[in-house]
């Protein structure tokens, strides 16, 4: 997902955060900007997109997101049942 966004909007316009540091390093090497927390990312962006595996993870991000506005739009893409 991040690579597709980078192709569309340019790497300098895409910030990434993941608990998997290696995944972040790969995206940084392609030009993405690294965020060190969900809160930092939410403060610095207009749109926050996540792909999370569990409902509890989504709830945690939403909590940080709303506490860290001014991000204006939140989209979660996942395969929760």
C-alpha positions in Angstrom: 0.0 0.0 0.0 2.7 2.5 0.9 4.6 1.8 -2.3 1.5 2.5 -4.3 0.9 5.7 -2.5 4.5 6.7 -3.0 4.2 6.1 -6.8 1.1 8.2 -6.9 2.0 11.1 -4.6 5.8 10.9 -4.4 7.8 9.4 -1.5 8.5 12.8 0.1 4.7 13.1 0.6 4.2 9.7 2.3 5.1 9.1 6.0 5.3 5.6 7.3 5.2 4.0 10.8 5.3 0.3 11.6 6.4 -1.7 14.6 8.4 -3.7 12.0 11.5 -1.4 11.7 12.8 -3.3 8.7 9.7 -2.5 6.8 10.0 1.1 7.6 13.7 1.1 6.5 12.8 -0.4 3.1 10.2 2.4 2.5 12.7 5.1 3.7 15.2 3.8 1.2 12.5 4.4 -1.5 12.0 8.0 -0.3 9.2 7.8 2.4 9.4 9.9 5.5 9.7 8.0 8.8 7.3 8.8 11.6 8.3 7.5 15.1 4.8 7.1 16.4 1.1 7.1 15.3 0.7 10.4 17.1 3.5 12.0 15.2 2.1 10.7 11.9 -1.4 11.9 12.6 -0.1 15.4 13.5 1.8 15.7 10.3 -0.7 14.5 7.7 -4.0 15.3 6.1 -4.9 11.6 5.5 -4.0 8.7 7.8 -4.3 5.2 6.2 -3.8 2.0 8.1 -3.8 -1.7 7.4 -4.1 -3.4 10.8 -4.7 -7.1 11.6 -6.9 -6.8 14.7 -9.8 -4.6 16.0 -7.8 -3.7 19.1 -5.0 -2.3 17.0 -7.5 -0.2 15.0 -9.0 1.1 18.3 -5.5 2.1 19.5 -4.7 4.0 16.4 -8.1 5.8 16.4 -7.5 6.9 20.0 -4.1 8.4 19.1 -5.5 9.8 15.8 -8.2 11.8 17.5 -5.9 13.0 20.3 -3.3 14.1 17.7 -5.3 16.0 15.1 -5.0 18.0 12.7 -5.1 14.9 10.4 -8.4 15.3 8.7 -9.3 11.9 7.3 -8.7 8.4 8.6 -9.1 5.2 6.5 -8.5 1.7 7.8 -8.1 -1.1 5.3 -8.1 -4.6 6.8 -9.6 -8.0 6.7 -11.4 -8.1 10.0 -14.3 -10.4 10.3 
